[in-house]
Amino acid sequence: MTTPTPAGAPGCIAASCTNPATVQWKRRTDPGHVVAVFSCDNHAISLDAAAHVHATTCAAPGPTGCTCTPEPIQPSTPAQATPPNLPPGWVTPATSPTGAA
C-alpha cells in the first residue's frame, strides 16, 4: 500500500519526476541566503554531500551528480550553554525522563 503524499508536500526537483521528496539539502543563492532542494530517494545525493551547502549552479541531483565544490561544514557550536528553565515535567535533551530507556 502506498501512503499518499500530503497536499503541499515538496516533490522531487529532478526534471519530470513525480515522486514525493524524501531527502533535502541546501543551495546558496546569494550571500547569506540558502534555499532547500528536495528529491526522492531515486534522485538523492549522498548523505555526506547533503550535509554541505551547494552552489546555486550545482547540477545535483542530475545524472552527473554534484558539479560544484560545496561549502565546508561549519564547526558546530552549542546552541545554548546553559539549559533553559523549563516547565514542570519537561526535560532538556541531554536527560531522559524517569523510566526511559
ZAZATOR-349882 format. One record per atom (N, C-alpha, C, CB): x, y, z; chain; atom name; residue in three letters; residue number from 1. Coordinates in steps of 0.05 Angstrom, whole numbers, plus 5000, padded with zeros to 4 digits. Each point is the difference from the previous one (the first is absolute). Last residue first. Glycine has a CB too. Layout:
N
- X,Y,Z,A,CA,ala,NUM;
...
END
This chain:
101
- 5286,5088,5571,A,N,ala,101;
- 5023,4983,4993,A,CA,ala,101;
- 5022,5016,4987,A,C,ala,101;
- 4970,4961,4995,A,CB,ala,101;
- 4954,5073,5080,A,N,ala,100;
- 5006,4998,4971,A,CA,ala,100;
- 5024,4983,4996,A,C,ala,100;
- 4980,5045,4991,A,CB,ala,100;
- 4983,4981,5095,A,N,gly,99;
- 4990,4975,4989,A,CA,gly,99;
- 5005,4998,4970,A,C,gly,99;
- 4966,5001,5034,A,CB,gly,99;
- 5035,5096,5003,A,N,thr,98;
- 5002,4977,5018,A,CA,thr,98;
- 4987,4975,4986,A,C,thr,98;
- 5000,5031,5041,A,CB,thr,98;
- 5039,5043,4894,A,N,pro,97;
- 4979,4999,5021,A,CA,pro,97;
- 5003,4975,5016,A,C,pro,97;
- 4969,5026,4971,A,CB,pro,97;
- 5118,5018,4984,A,N,ser,96;
- 4977,4983,4993,A,CA,ser,96;
- 4979,5001,5022,A,C,ser,96;
- 5030,4970,4973,A,CB,ser,96;
- 5052,5102,4987,A,N,thr,95;
- 4991,4982,5021,A,CA,thr,95;
- 4976,4984,4991,A,C,thr,95;
- 5017,5032,5035,A,CB,thr,95;
- 5027,5035,4911,A,N,ala,94;
- 5022,4984,5011,A,CA,ala,94;
- 4991,4981,5021,A,C,ala,94;
- 5030,5037,4989,A,CB,ala,94;
- 4911,5028,4967,A,N,pro,93;
- 5007,4977,4983,A,CA,pro,93;
- 5022,4983,5011,A,C,pro,93;
- 4986,5027,4962,A,CB,pro,93;
- 4951,5025,5108,A,N,thr,92;
- 5018,5009,4978,A,CA,thr,92;
- 5008,4976,4983,A,C,thr,92;
- 5017,5038,5028,A,CB,thr,92;
- 4888,4966,5024,A,N,val,91;
- 5028,4995,5005,A,CA,val,91;
- 5016,5011,4977,A,C,val,91;
- 4989,4958,5026,A,CB,val,91;
- 4906,5051,5028,A,N,trp,90;
- 5016,5001,4976,A,CA,trp,90;
- 5029,4995,5007,A,C,trp,90;
- 4968,5033,4979,A,CB,trp,90;
- 4964,4972,5088,A,N,gly,89;
- 4994,4977,4983,A,CA,gly,89;
- 5016,4999,4974,A,C,gly,89;
- 4955,5000,5019,A,CB,gly,89;
- 5027,5094,5028,A,N,pro,88;
- 5001,4974,5014,A,CA,pro,88;
- 4992,4978,4980,A,C,pro,88;
- 4989,5022,5044,A,CB,pro,88;
- 5052,5062,4909,A,N,pro,87;
- 4977,4996,5017,A,CA,pro,87;
- 5003,4972,5014,A,C,pro,87;
- 4971,5029,4970,A,CB,pro,87;
- 5119,5022,5002,A,N,leu,86;
- 4977,4987,4987,A,CA,leu,86;
- 4978,4997,5020,A,C,leu,86;
- 5030,4976,4968,A,CB,leu,86;
- 5065,5083,5013,A,N,asn,85;
- 4982,4992,5021,A,CA,asn,85;
- 4975,4990,4986,A,C,asn,85;
- 5018,5034,5033,A,CB,asn,85;
- 5076,4957,4916,A,N,pro,84;
- 4979,5019,5007,A,CA,pro,84;
- 4984,4990,5024,A,C,pro,84;
- 4997,5015,4952,A,CB,pro,84;
- 5109,4962,5030,A,N,pro,83;
- 4973,4991,4993,A,CA,pro,83;
- 4979,5020,5009,A,C,pro,83;
- 5015,4952,5004,A,CB,pro,83;
- 5085,5074,4967,A,N,thr,82;
- 4985,4994,5024,A,CA,thr,82;
- 4972,4992,4993,A,C,thr,82;
- 5027,5033,5026,A,CB,thr,82;
- 5032,4984,4903,A,N,ala,81;
- 5019,4989,5020,A,CA,ala,81;
- 4985,4993,5026,A,C,ala,81;
- 5036,5027,4981,A,CB,ala,81;
- 4930,4975,4915,A,N,gln,80;
- 4995,5014,5025,A,CA,gln,80;
- 5017,4987,5021,A,C,gln,80;
- 4952,5013,4987,A,CB,gln,80;
- 5059,4963,4924,A,N,ala,79;
- 4978,5019,4995,A,CA,ala,79;
- 4995,5017,5025,A,C,ala,79;
- 4979,4969,4967,A,CB,ala,79;
- 5117,4987,5005,A,N,pro,78;
- 4976,4995,5016,A,CA,pro,78;
- 4979,5021,4995,A,C,pro,78;
- 5028,4977,5035,A,CB,pro,78;
- 5036,5001,4886,A,N,thr,77;
- 5003,5014,5026,A,CA,thr,77;
- 4975,4994,5016,A,C,thr,77;
- 5030,5036,4980,A,CB,thr,77;
- 5027,4921,4928,A,N,ser,76;
- 4976,5005,5015,A,CA,ser,76;
- 5007,5014,5027,A,C,ser,76;
- 4978,4959,4979,A,CB,ser,76;
- 5073,5051,4924,A,N,pro,75;
- 5001,4985,5025,A,CA,pro,75;
- 4976,5006,5017,A,C,pro,75;
- 5050,5001,4999,A,CB,pro,75;
- 4943,5002,4894,A,N,gln,74;
- 5009,5017,5022,A,CA,gln,74;
- 5001,4984,5026,A,C,gln,74;
- 4979,5040,4978,A,CB,gln,74;
- 5034,4925,4919,A,N,ile,73;
- 4982,4999,5023,A,CA,ile,73;
- 5011,5017,5022,A,C,ile,73;
- 4984,4953,4987,A,CB,ile,73;
- 5039,5069,4909,A,N,pro,72;
- 5007,4983,5022,A,CA,pro,72;
- 4980,5001,5023,A,C,pro,72;
- 5048,5006,4988,A,CB,pro,72;
- 4922,5009,4910,A,N,glu,71;
- 5012,5015,5021,A,CA,glu,71;
- 5008,4981,5023,A,C,glu,71;
- 4973,5041,4988,A,CB,glu,71;
- 5024,4922,4911,A,N,pro,70;
- 4982,5009,5021,A,CA,pro,70;
- 5016,5015,5022,A,C,pro,70;
- 4970,4961,4991,A,CB,pro,70;
- 5045,5027,4903,A,N,thr,69;
- 5016,4995,5024,A,CA,thr,69;
- 4984,5010,5024,A,C,thr,69;
- 5045,5004,4975,A,CB,thr,69;
- 4911,4956,4932,A,N,cys,68;
- 5012,5024,5012,A,CA,cys,68;
- 5019,4992,5022,A,C,cys,68;
- 4959,5027,4989,A,CB,cys,68;
- 4979,4917,4958,A,N,thr,67;
- 5019,5011,4982,A,CA,thr,67;
- 5013,5026,5011,A,C,thr,67;
- 4974,4980,4962,A,CB,thr,67;
- 4966,4922,5066,A,N,cys,66;
- 5010,5026,5008,A,CA,cys,66;
- 5021,5010,4981,A,C,cys,66;
- 4989,4989,5048,A,CB,cys,66;
- 4954,4940,4905,A,N,gly,65;
- 5003,5004,5029,A,CA,gly,65;
- 5009,5028,5006,A,C,gly,65;
- 5010,4952,5006,A,CB,gly,65;
- 4966,5005,4908,A,N,thr,64;
- 5029,5003,5006,A,CA,thr,64;
- 5005,5005,5030,A,C,thr,64;
- 5007,5017,4954,A,CB,thr,64;
- 4904,4973,5009,A,N,pro,63;
- 5015,4975,4994,A,CA,pro,63;
- 5030,5002,5007,A,C,pro,63;
- 4966,4991,4964,A,CB,pro,63;
- 4969,5076,5091,A,N,gly,62;
- 5001,4990,4972,A,CA,gly,62;
- 5018,4976,4996,A,C,gly,62;
- 4992,5046,4987,A,CB,gly,62;
- 4975,5013,5093,A,N,pro,61;
- 5004,4971,4999,A,CA,pro,61;
- 5001,4989,4972,A,C,pro,61;
- 4977,4998,5043,A,CB,pro,61;
- 5077,5077,4971,A,N,ala,60;
- 4988,4978,5015,A,CA,ala,60;
- 4970,5006,5003,A,C,ala,60;
- 5044,4991,5025,A,CB,ala,60;
- 5022,5068,4932,A,N,ala,59;
- 4981,4984,4984,A,CA,ala,59;
- 4987,4977,5016,A,C,ala,59;
- 5028,5011,4961,A,CB,ala,59;
- 5011,5092,5066,A,N,cys,58;
- 5006,4971,5003,A,CA,cys,58;
- 4979,4984,4986,A,C,cys,58;
- 5022,5008,5044,A,CB,cys,58;
- 4984,5091,4969,A,N,thr,57;
- 5004,4988,4973,A,CA,thr,57;
- 5005,4970,5002,A,C,thr,57;
- 5018,5043,4984,A,CB,thr,57;
- 4974,5013,5093,A,N,thr,56;
- 4974,5001,4987,A,CA,thr,56;
- 5002,4987,4972,A,C,thr,56;
- 4989,5042,5025,A,CB,thr,56;
- 5076,4924,5053,A,N,ala,55;
- 4997,5024,4984,A,CA,ala,55;
- 4973,4999,4986,A,C,ala,55;
- 5050,5003,4993,A,CB,ala,55;
- 4960,4945,5101,A,N,his,54;
- 5010,4999,4973,A,CA,his,54;
- 4995,5026,4985,A,C,his,54;
- 4990,4951,5000,A,CB,his,54;
- 5024,5009,5107,A,N,val,53;
- 4984,5018,4984,A,CA,val,53;
- 5013,5001,4972,A,C,val,53;
- 4986,5028,5041,A,CB,val,53;
- 5018,4884,5028,A,N,his,52;
- 5013,5025,4991,A,CA,his,52;
- 4980,5018,4986,A,C,his,52;
- 5044,4976,4996,A,CB,his,52;
- 4936,4935,5034,A,N,ala,51;
- 5007,5015,5024,A,CA,ala,51;
- 5013,5027,4994,A,C,ala,51;
- 5006,4956,5023,A,CB,ala,51;
- 4970,4977,4911,A,N,ala,50;
- 4977,5016,5009,A,CA,ala,50;
- 5005,5016,5025,A,C,ala,50;
- 4971,4966,4980,A,CB,ala,50;
- 5094,4973,4984,A,N,ala,49;
- 4997,5024,4982,A,CA,ala,49;
- 4977,5017,5009,A,C,ala,49;
- 5019,4974,4962,A,CB,ala,49;
- 4994,4945,5084,A,N,asp,48;
- 5023,5018,5005,A,CA,asp,48;
- 4998,5025,4983,A,C,asp,48;
- 5028,4960,5010,A,CB,asp,48;
- 4907,4973,4977,A,N,leu,47;
- 4996,5013,5025,A,CA,leu,47;
- 5023,5019,5006,A,C,leu,47;
- 4975,4960,5017,A,CB,leu,47;
- 5004,5020,4880,A,N,ser,46;
- 5009,4985,5024,A,CA,ser,46;
- 4995,5017,5025,A,C,ser,46;
- 5035,4976,4973,A,CB,ser,46;
- 4899,5041,4947,A,N,ile,45;
- 5029,5000,5002,A,CA,ile,45;
- 5008,4986,5025,A,C,ile,45;
- 5003,5044,4974,A,CB,ile,45;
- 4903,4938,4968,A,N,ala,44;
- 5014,5012,5023,A,CA,ala,44;
- 5030,5000,4996,A,C,ala,44;
- 4963,4984,5029,A,CB,ala,44;
- 4958,4980,4917,A,N,his,43;
- 5016,5023,4990,A,CA,his,43;
- 5016,5013,5022,A,C,his,43;
- 4966,5007,4964,A,CB,his,43;
- 4975,4918,5052,A,N,asn,42;
- 5013,4992,4975,A,CA,asn,42;
- 5019,5022,4989,A,C,asn,42;
- 4961,4972,4989,A,CB,asn,42;
- 4982,5040,5089,A,N,asp,41;
- 5023,4983,5006,A,CA,asp,41;
- 5015,4991,4975,A,C,asp,41;
- 4976,4985,5040,A,CB,asp,41;
- 4975,5109,4956,A,N,cys,40;
- 4991,4974,5008,A,CA,cys,40;
- 5024,4982,5005,A,C,cys,40;
- 4957,5005,4974,A,CB,cys,40;
- 5047,5104,5040,A,N,ser,39;
- 5000,4979,4979,A,CA,ser,39;
- 4989,4974,5012,A,C,ser,39;
- 5038,5022,4976,A,CB,ser,39;
- 4981,5096,5040,A,N,phe,38;
- 4988,4974,5008,A,CA,phe,38;
- 5002,4980,4977,A,C,phe,38;
- 4968,5024,5031,A,CB,phe,38;
- 5076,5074,5012,A,N,val,37;
- 4997,4984,4976,A,CA,val,37;
- 4990,4973,5009,A,C,val,37;
- 5038,5025,4974,A,CB,val,37;
- 4968,5083,5070,A,N,ala,36;
- 4999,4971,5003,A,CA,ala,36;
- 4995,4987,4972,A,C,ala,36;
- 4982,5004,5047,A,CB,ala,36;
- 5070,5091,4973,A,N,val,35;
- 4974,4989,4994,A,CA,val,35;
- 5002,4970,5003,A,C,val,35;
- 4987,5038,4969,A,CB,val,35;
- 5070,5057,5068,A,N,val,34;
- 5000,4973,4989,A,CA,val,34;
- 4971,4992,4995,A,C,val,34;
- 5043,4988,5024,A,CB,val,34;
- 5023,5106,5000,A,N,his,33;
- 4974,4988,4994,A,CA,his,33;
- 5003,4973,4987,A,C,his,33;
- 4981,5046,4994,A,CB,his,33;
- 5093,5016,5030,A,N,gly,32;
- 4981,5001,5023,A,CA,gly,32;
- 4973,4987,4995,A,C,gly,32;
- 5024,5041,5013,A,CB,gly,32;
- 5026,4986,4902,A,N,pro,31;
- 5014,5000,5025,A,CA,pro,31;
- 4980,5003,5023,A,C,pro,31;
- 5041,5020,4979,A,CB,pro,31;
- 4917,4935,4939,A,N,asp,30;
- 5013,5026,5004,A,CA,asp,30;
- 5016,4998,5025,A,C,asp,30;
- 4963,5026,4976,A,CB,asp,30;
- 5001,4895,4994,A,N,thr,29;
- 4991,5016,4977,A,CA,thr,29;
- 5012,5028,5001,A,C,thr,29;
- 4957,4975,5000,A,CB,thr,29;
- 5063,4918,5038,A,N,arg,28;
- 5004,5029,5005,A,CA,arg,28;
- 4991,5015,4976,A,C,arg,28;
- 5038,4992,5032,A,CB,arg,28;
- 4927,4908,5003,A,N,arg,27;
- 5016,5015,4980,A,CA,arg,27;
- 5001,5029,5008,A,C,arg,27;
- 4987,4967,4963,A,CB,arg,27;
- 4990,4930,5089,A,N,lys,26;
- 4997,5028,4995,A,CA,lys,26;
- 5018,5010,4978,A,C,lys,26;
- 4987,5006,5048,A,CB,lys,26;
- 4954,4898,4981,A,N,trp,25;
- 5026,5013,5004,A,CA,trp,25;
- 4996,5029,4992,A,C,trp,25;
- 5027,4957,4991,A,CB,trp,25;
- 4910,4945,5029,A,N,gln,24;
- 5003,5028,4995,A,CA,gln,24;
- 5029,5008,5004,A,C,gln,24;
- 4953,5008,5015,A,CB,gln,24;
- 4971,4900,4968,A,N,val,23;
- 5025,5012,5011,A,CA,val,23;
- 5001,5029,4992,A,C,val,23;
- 5024,4956,4997,A,CB,val,23;
- 4902,4991,4978,A,N,thr,22;
- 5007,4985,5024,A,CA,thr,22;
- 5025,5011,5013,A,C,thr,22;
- 4979,4960,4980,A,CB,thr,22;
- 4934,5068,4944,A,N,ala,21;
- 5027,5004,5011,A,CA,ala,21;
- 5004,4983,5025,A,C,ala,21;
- 5001,5046,4980,A,CB,ala,21;
- 4930,4924,4941,A,N,pro,20;
- 5002,5018,5022,A,CA,pro,20;
- 5029,5002,5010,A,C,pro,20;
- 4953,4990,5013,A,CB,pro,20;
- 5023,4988,4882,A,N,asn,19;
- 5002,4987,5027,A,CA,asn,19;
- 5001,5021,5022,A,C,asn,19;
- 5024,4960,4979,A,CB,asn,19;
- 4975,5050,4922,A,N,thr,18;
- 4976,5006,5015,A,CA,thr,18;
- 5000,4988,5027,A,C,thr,18;
- 4976,5003,4957,A,CB,thr,18;
- 5095,5033,4959,A,N,cys,17;
- 4996,4980,5021,A,CA,cys,17;
- 4976,5009,5017,A,C,cys,17;
- 5049,4988,5001,A,CB,cys,17;
- 4993,5062,4923,A,N,ser,16;
- 4978,4981,4994,A,CA,ser,16;
- 4996,4978,5020,A,C,ser,16;
- 5010,5009,4953,A,CB,ser,16;
- 5077,5045,5063,A,N,ala,15;
- 4982,5005,4978,A,CA,ala,15;
- 4982,4976,4995,A,C,ala,15;
- 5034,5031,4980,A,CB,ala,15;
- 5005,4988,5118,A,N,ala,14;
- 5009,4989,4975,A,CA,ala,14;
- 4979,5004,4978,A,C,ala,14;
- 5028,4966,5025,A,CB,ala,14;
- 4961,5056,5069,A,N,ile,13;
- 5009,5022,4982,A,CA,ile,13;
- 5009,4989,4973,A,C,ile,13;
- 5014,5026,5041,A,CB,ile,13;
- 4910,4933,5031,A,N,cys,12;
- 5028,4997,4991,A,CA,cys,12;
- 5006,5022,4980,A,C,cys,12;
- 4998,4950,5007,A,CB,cys,12;
- 4926,5073,5063,A,N,gly,11;
- 5005,4978,4982,A,CA,gly,11;
- 5030,4999,4992,A,C,gly,11;
- 4953,5002,4984,A,CB,gly,11;
- 4986,5038,5107,A,N,pro,10;
- 5019,5004,4978,A,CA,pro,10;
- 5004,4975,4983,A,C,pro,10;
- 5023,5035,5027,A,CB,pro,10;
- 4884,4988,5024,A,N,ala,9;
- 5026,4989,5006,A,CA,ala,9;
- 5019,5004,4976,A,C,ala,9;
- 4978,4965,5030,A,CB,ala,9;
- 4927,5060,4973,A,N,gly,8;
- 5020,5020,5007,A,CA,gly,8;
- 5027,4989,5007,A,C,gly,8;
- 4963,5028,5016,A,CB,gly,8;
- 4958,4906,4997,A,N,ala,7;
- 4998,5024,4983,A,CA,ala,7;
- 5020,5021,5009,A,C,ala,7;
- 4951,4991,4991,A,CB,ala,7;
- 5071,4906,5029,A,N,pro,6;
- 4982,5021,5009,A,CA,pro,6;
- 5000,5024,4981,A,C,pro,6;
- 5009,4986,5047,A,CB,pro,6;
- 5006,4911,4924,A,N,thr,5;
- 5016,5023,5006,A,CA,thr,5;
- 4981,5023,5010,A,C,thr,5;
- 5036,4987,4966,A,CB,thr,5;
- 4943,4904,5044,A,N,pro,4;
- 4997,5024,4983,A,CA,pro,4;
- 5017,5023,5010,A,C,pro,4;
- 4954,4986,4989,A,CB,pro,4;
- 5069,4908,5020,A,N,thr,3;
- 4989,5022,5016,A,CA,thr,3;
- 4998,5025,4982,A,C,thr,3;
- 5020,4981,5043,A,CB,thr,3;
- 4974,4912,4929,A,N,thr,2;
- 5015,5025,4998,A,CA,thr,2;
- 4987,5021,5017,A,C,thr,2;
- 5016,4988,4953,A,CB,thr,2;
- 4988,4899,5048,A,N,met,1;
- 4983,5023,5000,A,CA,met,1;
- 5018,5025,5000,A,C,met,1;
- 4963,4975,5024,A,CB,met,1;
END
